[in-house]
């Protein structure tokens, strides 16, 4: 989805217990960039038109949904004898449930230059 030349991302974070079941948690969940794949300047999360270092939403029933963009594309990696690739971003989600700090890191993904 393109909005003003920026690709928006929807990410769903589910708070789970050790057995993999969804926890009935209704509280704050925060995301931030884990690995920044931008060249220079660094990438930022964008909530609407505002660049931020983190975004917090309130989970409902253990599920938090984020809609955001990243304002810098992934840098291109060029190695001799190989096809160019894009460096990958990751997102880290954190929450504190019943006094226990939890965190999880997303799989890597790339951000292309908007067309």
N, C-alpha and C positions, 0 to 999 in steps of 0.2 A: 504494500500500500504506500503510495507516495503522497506526502503532504508538504507543500511548499518546498519541493526538492529534497526532502528528507524522508527516508524509509522509516516507518513506524514499526515497532516490534511489540507484540503482546506476549508476555511471559506469565505462566501460572506457577505459583509456588505452593506446594502442599506440605503441611507439617505432618510428619508421620512418626509413629512410635517404633520401638525396636523390631516389632513383628511386621512392620510395613503397613499397619492400619492408620487411617487418617485420624489425627487427634482433634477433639472438639475444642479448638483454640480460637478465641476471638480477641486478638490483640495485634500489636504492631509487628510488621515484617518489613525489613529494609533490604534493598538491593544496592550494590555499587559495582563498578567495573573492577573485576579481579585482575585480568591481564589486559593491559592497554595495547592494542595493536596499531595505534596511530603512529605516524612518523613524528612530525612536529606541526602544530601544537598537540598536546595530549587530547584524547577523546573525553567527552563529558556525556553524562546522561542528560537527556532533554525531556522535561515534563512540560508539554506544550511548547512554548517558545523560550523557556527559561532553562539555561544550562545549570546542572547541579552535580555535586559529587556523590549524592545518594538520593534515593526516593523511598519514602515510607508510606505504606498503605495498611489498613486494618484488615486482618484476615477474618473471614466469617466461616465458622465451622471447620477451621483448619486450612482454608484455601484463600490465598491472596492473589489477585490479578493485577498485573502492572501493564500499562501501555506507555511506551517511551520511545525515544530515538537516541542514536549516538551521533554526535555532530562531526566526527572525523572518520573518513574511510580507513579501511585496513591498509597498511603499507605493503607495497609490492616487494617480494623477496626474489632476487635474481641470483641464481647460482650457475656457474659455468657448466655447460652441457646439460642443463635441466630447463624445463619449461618454468616460466615465472609462476609464483604462487602468492597467495595473500596471507599475511599474518592473521592469526585468529584472536578475537576477543573472548573473554569469559566474564560471566556475571557471578558475583557471590551474594547469596541471600542469607540473612541472619535474623534470628528471633530468640527471645528468652521465654521459655515455657516452664511454668512452675519453678522458677529460679534457676533453670538449666539453660545455659547459652548454647544455641544450636546454629550450625552453619552448613551450607552446601554450595558447591561450585558447579556451574553449568558446563555442558560440553562446549567446545570451541565453536565459534561461528565467525563469519566475515561480514564486513560492511563495505559495500561497493560504492563507487562514486555515483551519485544520482545522475540519471540521464534525462 
